[in-house]
Amino acid sequence: MPPEMRRELIAWEELDRLIDHLLPQFRREFTAMVMVTRGGIIPGGLLAEAMGISHVLTAAVDFPAQIRNEKTPLMAWPEFIQFPAEDKLRARPTLIVDDVWGSGRTITSVKNRVSAAGGFPETCVLHFNPYRNLFGSVRPDYYAAVTDAFIVYPWEIDRGPDKIMTQKM
């Protein structure tokens, strides 16, 4: 994260408001959901429960070393570490969920792969950052808020192996 980028901490209560803002936006009934790991797992789980979606799948995507030049910033082919089998997606209206649309590369690569499998994908994020978007006027189908900040979600605060405190017995 560049040092000049503003950080915004999101509390659990704000997360609830974001989910509540998303729910009335959906224009169709989804029969499947693909949660993009790791950021999409918690919002995806909350949405799946609220919407009654039981066909919940995950996709893990990595972008290897990025090649940078003036004409093609951030160009790299995605590596799908994990992705649902095509028969789990074929002919299904599928909601793809992630926490944030920054550059848009990750969720767009998942959307394209769901479409190639014969699914009918639509994208959903908690936060959309149009200032980092690499896809011009393309934006998520559903989003709860627009931001220019680096978002820190409640599940990202003070967690991880470097934060675990050990007690002496």
Secondary structure, DSSP 8 states (H G I E B T S, - for coil): --TTS-EEE--HHHHHHHHHHHGGG--S--SEEEEETTTTHHHHHHHHHHHT---EEEEEEE--S-B--SSSTTB---EEEE---GGGTTT-EEEEEEEEESSSHHHHHHHHHHHHTT-EEEEEEEEE-TTT-SSTT---SEEEEE-SSEEE-GGGTT-SGGG------
